[in-house]
Structures are given as C-alpha cells and as structure tokens.
Amino acid sequence: MAASRALGGRGGSDRARPVPEPDGADTAAPAGPASDPRRSGIVRSYGVAVAGVAFGLLLSLTLEIPPLLIPAIVVSAWYGGMGPGMLAAVLSIVGSQIVLAQPSYTLRIATLDHAAYLLVFSLTALFVAWLTATQRRTEVALRRAHGELSQRVSDLARANERLHGEMMGREQAADALREAQADLAHVTRVTMLGEITASIAHDVSQPLAAVVINGGACRRWLDADPPNLAEARAAAERIVEDANRASQVVRRVRSLMHRQVAERTSIDVGELVRDTVALMHGELARHHVAVRTELREGLPPVAGDRVGLQQVLVNLMLNGIDAMSESDDERRWMAIRTLAGEAGGVVVEVEDAGRGVRPEDRDRIFEAFFSTRPGGLGMGLAISRSIVETHGGRLRAAPNEGAGTTLRVSLPAEPGGGA
C-alpha cells in the first residue's frame, strides 16, 4: 500500500507537469474541448511507460531471468519524454525489488547484496531515463532548429533573388537613363538647330551679298575697253572665296544635325582677323565704315573651329556696322585689336562708334531672338556667344568712354602653344 501511494503520488505529480507529446513537444495542453488530442497523447505516453514495465516484469517472471526493464525505460523516455521516462524508472525499481524478493514478493530488502544491487539499478534506471529524455529533447530541438534554419535559408534565397532582380532592374534603369541622356543631348542639339535655322539667312546673306557685289565688279571689269583682266580675275577669286565660306557655314550646320564634332585646328588669331576684315571689305565699303586693326605679334595660337570663330568675328562686325547705321559717315569707324589675355589666352576686341547699348540691355543682347534693332532676328550675338563658349571662352559687352560699344572675346590658348 505504501508503494502504491508512493507510485500514485509520483504519477500525480508527473501528470500535473507539462508532458510532451510523442513528438517530444514539452508544451502544456490547453484547457477545453480542443485539448482532447493533447490529453490523449499524454495518456498514451504514460500508458506506454506502464505497459513497457509490466511487459518486462511479465517476461522476467515467465522466463525466470533477471528483470528486463532498461529497454522499457528507454522506450518510455524516448516516446513520452521526461515524465513517462521517470515513471517507467520508478516502476522498474519497484518491480525489480518485487521480483528479486520472490517467492515472498515483498518490498523488504533481505541482504546487503540485495540492497547494493537495488541501489545500482535505481541509479542506472534514473540516469537512463534522464539521458534518453534529454537526448530526445535535444533531437527535437535540433530538428526544430534545422527546420527554422532551412526556413531562414529559404527566406534568404528568396531575398537574394529579389535583390538580384532589383539590381538587374537598376542596371536596366541606368542603361535606359544613359540612352535617355544621349537622346536628350541629341534633341537639345536639334532644338538649337531650330534657332540656328532662323539665323542661316543672317550668316549666309553676307557671303552671298559679297558674291553678288564681286560678280558685278567682275562683269564691269570685263566690259571695260580694253577689259581689265587682272581686276576681273581678282573679283572672280573673291567670288570663289565667298562661295566657299557660305558652303562652310552650311556644312557646319549640317554637322550639328548629324552629331558630328567640328574639326579643331590650330588658329593664328591675327591671321584670322586679317582674313575676316578682307572678307568683310565689300560690306564695310558699302556702309562707309573705316576699319583700324591693332594686332599684337607673338600671341599664342588657339585651338578651334576656324569657320565658327570667323563667323563670330563677322557677326560682331555686322553688329557694329548696324549700330552705326544712323551715324554720320565721318563717325563710322571700327577698331579690331588682339591682346594677351589671362592665363596665357588671347583676347579679340571689336570696338564701334555706334549708338551703344542701354545698361539694362547689356546682358540681354546675348539672348536668342532679342534685338535692339526693329526687324532684327536677334540671333547673331546669341550664336556667337554659344560658339565662343564651346571653345572654352567668354563673350562680353562693355560701353566705351565715348559713344559705342566694345565686344570682347576671350579664348584660351592652344594646349602646348607658347606665347
């Protein structure tokens, strides 16, 4: 009876604790109808412990061999966990004592050897129950950790795929951005062509007018009696030069449309000024404008588009001619000079004695389609400033002390070209 009370108390204590399911879970069963499967698992675990010990005792009594109870403890602890394993260990200790005490089948310890065996068996049974339950719990924990690790690896793999997709998307977006920038640059240049188209008449009209003037002069020299062939030949050569210059202006506009970079060559600014003045001789004579050149020797060359820079000088001279259109003939003069600029650069100044520019319009005269002259296109100075800036230079306007305005072009020297 004492043994039965002891066993009953032990079993009651174990049932009060959270008992694992056969899968090794150590969570307590929730109350209510939903806990029936959990309770069935607990009852089944403890039933396995009791049935295993009973089978071991019955087998020992039948075969008259020492109790075979350790396997029952291992199976109970592995299947049910710590609670059923300890129950099986306690039942095995009691059952072993009863079997060893036959034929009396009592719990009384008769000899010292009997006591020693019982002590060793008890410690072994408890250790085996604890070790098996701990091993089972560790295995369950490892299996759960492996599952969680596999889940995390799967999550990381999906995250890596998403990251790879985002990186691919960013690379595609970067490629699209570069293409868009290239298209935008091309559209910008084509848009500029719209403005340049408005100024083609402004740029080409001067050489075409010179062709007409020189053609008339050539015809007059040929009609003379006797014909002046030398003068006619010189006029014909000027016609060819003016026609070639007009062709070069058109070619430069076409190069902008086809994304071609203008050819950069080494340019002697003094020579460029002399050629431009010679080119503008007819226009200057028609408007009765006297030109004075002050060209400094030893200036370094500049690297640039010769046609473009010559067009800048032509536009500046035409701007000065137009500014003096209302002046008396004796006041129509223009000075073109070359100077040494900052950092070894070159400066070209075009000074006129015209009506000048109002202070509020001094910066606006370089804006496209802004003109101080009624009927003017307002493109000459805008295009000139754009060409100068593409050469790394600056174009500014300054009032003279007297009448008129000075337009100042600053250009950097050609790399490697000494003064």
C-alpha positions in Angstrom: 0.0 0.0 0.0 2.9 2.3 0.8 4.4 1.5 -2.5 1.1 2.1 -4.2 0.7 5.5 -2.5 4.3 6.4 -3.4 3.7 5.5 -7.0 0.3 7.2 -7.1 1.9 10.4 -5.7 4.7 10.3 -8.2 2.3 9.7 -11.1 0.1 12.6 -9.9 3.0 14.9 -9.8 4.0 14.0 -13.3 0.5 14.5 -14.7 0.4 17.9 -13.2 3.5 18.9 -15.1 3.5 19.7 -18.9 4.0 16.3 -20.5 5.4 16.1 -24.1 3.6 14.5 -26.9 5.2 11.6 -28.6 6.9 14.1 -31.0 8.9 15.4 -28.0 7.0 18.7 -27.5 7.1 19.9 -23.9 4.2 22.4 -24.1 1.2 22.1 -21.7 -2.2 21.1 -23.1 -4.7 24.0 -23.2 -8.0 23.6 -21.4 -11.2 22.9 -23.2 -12.5 20.6 -25.8 -9.7 21.4 -28.2 -7.3 19.8 -25.7 -8.6 16.3 -26.2 -5.9 15.2 -28.8 -3.3 16.6 -26.4 -4.7 14.7 -23.4 -4.9 11.5 -25.5 -1.2 11.9 -26.3 -0.3 12.3 -22.6 -2.4 9.3 -21.6 -0.8 7.3 -24.4 2.7 8.3 -23.3 2.2 7.2 -19.7 0.3 4.1 -20.8 3.4 3.1 -22.8 5.5 3.5 -19.7 3.3 1.4 -17.6 2.8 -1.2 -20.3 6.5 -1.4 -21.1 7.5 -2.0 -17.4 4.6 -4.6 -17.0 5.7 -6.4 -20.1 9.3 -6.5 -18.8 8.3 -7.9 -15.5 6.0 -10.5 -17.0 8.7 -11.6 -19.3 11.2 -11.9 -16.4 8.8 -14.0 -14.4 7.9 -16.2 -17.3 11.5 -17.0 -18.3 12.8 -16.8 -14.8 15.5 -14.4 -15.7 16.6 -11.0 -14.2 14.2 -8.2 -14.9 14.4 -6.8 -18.5 13.4 -3.2 -17.6 16.0 -0.9 -19.0 14.6 -1.2 -22.6 11.2 -0.3 -21.2 12.7 2.9 -19.6 14.5 3.8 -22.8 11.3 3.4 -24.9 9.2 5.3 -22.4 11.6 8.2 -22.2 12.1 8.3 -26.0 8.4 8.2 -26.8 6.9 10.3 -24.0 9.7 12.5 -22.7 11.0 13.1 -19.1 7.7 12.4 -17.2 6.9 9.0 -18.7 10.6 8.0 -18.6 10.9 8.8 -14.9 7.6 7.0 -14.2 9.0 3.9 -16.0 12.2 4.2 -14.0 10.3 4.3 -10.6 8.1 1.4 -11.7 11.1 -0.6 -12.8 12.8 -0.1 -9.4 9.7 -1.2 -7.5 9.1 -4.1 -9.9 12.7 -5.2 -9.7 12.6 -5.3 -5.9 9.4 -7.4 -6.0 10.9 -9.8 -8.5 14.2 -10.2 -6.5 12.2 -10.8 -3.3 10.4 -13.9 -4.6 9.0 -16.2 -3.5 7.7 -13.7 -0.9 7.2 -10.9 -3.5 7.6 -8.1 -0.9 9.4 -4.8 -0.8 11.6 -5.9 2.1 15.4 -5.8 1.5 16.8 -9.1 2.8 20.5 -8.9 2.3 23.3 -6.4 1.8 23.9 -7.6 -1.8 20.3 -7.2 -2.5 20.5 -3.6 -1.3 23.6 -2.8 -3.3 22.0 -4.2 -6.5 18.8 -2.3 -5.9 20.8 1.0 -5.4 22.9 0.5 -8.5 19.8 -0.5 -10.6 17.9 2.6 -9.2 20.7 5.0 -10.2 21.1 3.3 -13.6 17.3 3.4 -14.3 17.0 7.1 -13.3 20.1 8.0 -15.3 18.9 6.1 -18.4 15.5 7.8 -18.2 17.1 11.2 -17.8 19.7 10.6 -20.5 17.1 9.2 -23.0 14.6 12.0 -22.4 17.4 14.6 -22.7 18.6 13.1 -25.9 15.1 13.0 -27.3 14.6 16.6 -26.3 17.9 17.6 -27.9 17.0 15.8 -31.1 13.6 17.5 -31.2 15.3 20.9 -30.6 17.9 20.1 -33.3 15.2 19.1 -35.7 13.2 22.3 -34.9 16.4 24.4 -35.3 17.1 22.6 -38.6 13.6 23.4 -39.8 14.0 27.1 -38.7 17.4 27.2 -40.4 16.0 25.7 -43.6 13.2 28.3 -43.5 15.7 31.1 -43.0 17.9 29.8 -45.8 14.8 29.7 -48.0 13.9 33.2 -47.0 17.4 34.4 -47.6 17.4 32.7 -51.0 14.1 34.5 -51.9 15.5 37.7 -50.6 18.7 37.2 -52.7 16.5 36.6 -55.7 14.6 39.8 -55.1 17.8 41.7 -54.5 19.2 40.3 -57.8 16.0 41.3 -59.5 16.3 44.8 -58.1 19.9 45.0 -59.1 19.0 43.9 -62.6 16.2 46.5 -62.6 18.6 49.2 -61.5 21.1 48.3 -64.2 18.3 48.4 -66.8 17.2 51.7 -65.4 20.8 53.0 -65.6 21.1 51.8 -69.2 17.7 53.5 -70.0 18.9 56.7 -68.3 22.1 56.7 -70.3 20.1 56.2 -73.5 17.7 58.9 -72.5 20.5 61.3 -71.8 22.0 60.6 -75.2 18.7 61.2 -76.8 18.2 64.3 -74.8 21.5 65.7 -75.9 20.6 65.0 -79.5 17.2 66.6 -79.1 18.8 69.6 -77.4 21.2 70.0 -80.4 18.3 69.6 -82.9 16.4 72.2 -80.9 19.3 74.5 -81.2 19.2 73.9 -84.9 15.8 75.5 -84.9 17.3 78.6 -83.6 20.3 78.3 -85.9 17.9 77.8 -88.9 16.4 81.2 -88.1 19.9 82.7 -88.4 21.0 81.0 -91.5 19.9 84.0 -93.6 21.9 86.1 -91.1 25.0 84.0 -91.5 24.8 83.2 -95.2 23.5 86.5 -96.5 26.8 88.3 -96.1 28.9 86.0 -98.3 26.1 85.7 -100.8 25.9 89.5 -101.0 29.6 89.6 -101.4 29.3 87.1 -104.3 26.8 89.4 -106.0 28.9 92.5 -105.5 32.1 90.8 -106.7 30.2 89.3 -109.6 29.0 92.8 -110.7 32.5 94.1 -110.3 33.9 91.3 -112.4 31.4 92.0 -115.2 32.2 95.7 -115.2 36.0 95.0 -115.5 35.3 92.6 -118.4 33.0 95.1 -120.1 35.7 97.8 -119.9 37.5 98.8 -123.2 40.0 97.3 -123.1 38.9 94.6 -120.5 40.9 94.7 -117.2 41.6 91.0 -116.8 43.7 91.4 -113.7 40.9 93.1 -111.7 38.3 90.7 -113.2 40.4 87.7 -112.1 40.8 89.1 -108.6 37.0 89.7 -108.4 36.4 86.1 -109.6 38.7 84.8 -106.9 36.8 86.7 -104.3 33.6 85.2 -105.6 35.0 81.7 -105.1 36.2 82.5 -101.6 32.8 83.9 -100.6 31.0 80.9 -102.1 33.3 78.5 -100.2 32.7 80.4 -97.0 28.9 80.1 -97.5 29.3 76.4 -98.2 31.4 76.0 -95.0 28.7 77.7 -92.9 26.0 75.3 -94.3 28.4 72.3 -93.7 28.9 73.3 -90.1 25.1 73.5 -89.5 24.7 70.0 -91.1 27.4 68.6 -88.8 25.4 69.7 -85.8 22.4 67.8 -87.1 24.4 64.6 -87.7 26.1 64.6 -84.3 29.5 65.4 -85.8 32.1 67.3 -83.8 33.5 70.3 -85.6 37.1 69.9 -86.6 39.5 71.7 -84.3 42.7 73.2 -85.8 45.4 75.5 -84.6 44.4 79.0 -85.4 46.5 82.2 -85.6 44.1 84.8 -84.3 45.9 87.7 -86.1 45.7 85.9 -89.4 42.0 85.1 -88.7 41.3 88.8 -88.1 43.1 89.9 -91.3 41.2 87.3 -93.4 37.9 88.3 -91.9 38.5 92.0 -92.5 39.3 91.2 -96.1 36.2 89.1 -96.3 34.1 92.0 -95.0 35.7 94.6 -97.2 32.7 94.9 -99.5 30.2 95.2 -96.7 32.4 97.8 -94.9 32.8 99.8 -98.0 29.1 99.7 -98.8 28.3 101.2 -95.4 31.2 103.6 -95.5 32.8 102.2 -92.3 36.6 102.7 -91.8 38.4 99.8 -90.0 41.6 100.1 -88.0 43.3 96.9 -86.9 45.8 96.7 -84.0 47.2 93.1 -84.0 49.8 92.2 -81.4 52.6 90.0 -82.6 53.7 86.8 -80.7 50.3 85.8 -79.4 49.8 82.0 -78.9 47.5 80.1 -81.3 44.1 78.9 -80.2 42.5 75.5 -81.0 39.1 75.7 -82.5 36.8 75.6 -85.5 38.1 78.2 -87.9 34.8 78.7 -89.7 32.9 79.1 -86.4 35.3 81.6 -85.0 35.4 83.5 -88.2 31.6 83.6 -88.1 31.8 85.1 -84.6 34.0 87.9 -85.9 31.7 88.5 -88.9 28.7 88.7 -86.5 30.5 91.2 -84.2 31.5 93.4 -87.2 28.0 93.3 -88.6 26.6 94.2 -85.2 28.9 97.2 -85.1 28.0 98.2 -88.7 24.3 98.0 -87.8 24.9 100.1 -84.6 26.5 102.9 -86.8 23.8 102.8 -89.5 22.3 106.1 -88.3 25.7 107.9 -87.7 27.4 110.4 -90.0 29.9 109.0 -92.4 32.9 110.6 -90.6 31.8 108.9 -87.3 31.6 105.4 -88.8 34.8 103.7 -87.7 35.6 100.4 -86.2 38.7 99.2 -84.3 39.7 95.5 -84.1 42.6 94.6 -81.9 44.2 91.5 -80.4 45.6 91.4 -76.9 47.2 88.9 -74.5 44.5 87.6 -72.1 44.6 86.0 -68.7 46.4 82.7 -68.1 48.2 83.0 -71.5 45.0 83.3 -73.5 44.1 85.6 -76.4 41.6 88.5 -76.5 39.9 89.9 -79.6 38.1 93.3 -79.2 35.7 94.8 -81.7 35.0 98.4 -81.0 32.5 100.6 -82.8 31.3 104.2 -82.5 27.6 103.4 -82.8 24.6 104.2 -80.6 25.7 101.9 -77.8 23.6 99.6 -75.6 21.4 100.6 -72.7 22.7 99.3 -69.4 19.5 97.3 -68.8 20.0 95.5 -72.2 23.7 94.8 -71.8 23.2 91.2 -70.8 20.0 90.6 -72.8 21.7 91.3 -76.2 23.2 87.7 -76.0 19.7 86.2 -75.6 18.2 84.4 -78.6 15.6 86.5 -80.5 16.4 89.6 -78.6 17.3 92.6 -80.8 17.6 96.3 -80.2 17.0 96.9 -83.9 13.4 96.8 -85.2 13.1 93.9 -87.6 16.3 92.2 -86.3 16.4 88.4 -85.8 18.3 88.7 -82.5 20.4 85.6 -83.3 23.8 86.9 -84.3 25.2 87.6 -80.8 23.4 84.6 -79.3 25.0 82.2 -81.7 28.4 84.0 -81.3 28.3 83.6 -77.6 27.4 79.9 -77.9 30.3 79.3 -80.3 32.7 81.1 -78.1 31.6 79.2 -75.0 32.0 75.8 -76.9 35.7 76.9 -77.3 36.0 77.5 -73.6 36.0 81.2 -73.9 33.8 84.2 -73.0 32.0 87.0 -74.9 31.2 90.2 -73.1 30.0 93.7 -74.0 31.3 96.9 -72.4 30.4 100.6 -73.1 33.0 102.9 -74.5 34.0 106.1 -72.7 32.5 108.0 -75.6 30.0 106.6 -78.0 29.7 102.9 -79.0 30.3 99.5 -77.5 33.3 97.2 -77.3 32.6 93.4 -77.7 35.4 91.4 -76.1 36.1 87.8 -77.0 38.4 85.8 -74.6 39.8 82.5 -75.8 42.1 80.0 -74.1 45.4 79.3 -75.8 46.0 76.0 -77.6 47.5 73.4 -75.2 51.2 73.4 -75.7 51.2 76.6 -77.7 53.6 79.0 -76.1 53.3 82.8 -76.3 
